[in-house]
Amino acid sequence: MTRKKMSSGNGVIRLGLIGAGGMGVADTLTALEHENIRLVAVCDLYTRPLEDAKTRWGQEILTTKDYKEILKREDIDAVII
C-alpha cells in the first residue's frame, strides 16, 4: 500500500488513536503534551471509551468502532495503536 504524503502546512501532527483503553489513553495524553499534536480521531470496539474520548478531547473528534476508518483518512499523520 502506498500512502500519499500529506502535510497540514502549519507543522501540526494530526493523530489518530486505535484502542482507547488505559495504555492508549496514557500514550495519547503523553503525545498531546507537545503543542504541535492534535487528536482528530479515536477508535475502540466499545461505546463507553468513545463517549469518554469526546468528553475528554472534544465533540469535534471522529469516533468510530471500525479501525479502517482511521487508517483510510488522509488527514491523519500518525496513529497510536
C-alpha positions, 0 to 999 in steps of 0.5 A: 500500500502506498500512502500519499504524503500529506502535510497540514502546512502549519507543522501540526501532527494530526493523530489518530488513536486505535484502542482507547483503553488505559495504555492508549489513553496514557500514550495519547495524553503523553503525545498531546503534551507537545503543542504541535499534536492534535487528536482528530480521531479515536477508535475502540470496539466499545461505546463507553471509551468513545463517549469518554474520548469526546468528553475528554478531547472534544465533540469535534473528534471522529469516533468510530468502532471500525479501525479502517476508518482511521487508517483510510483518512488522509488527514491523519499523520500518525496513529497510536495503536 
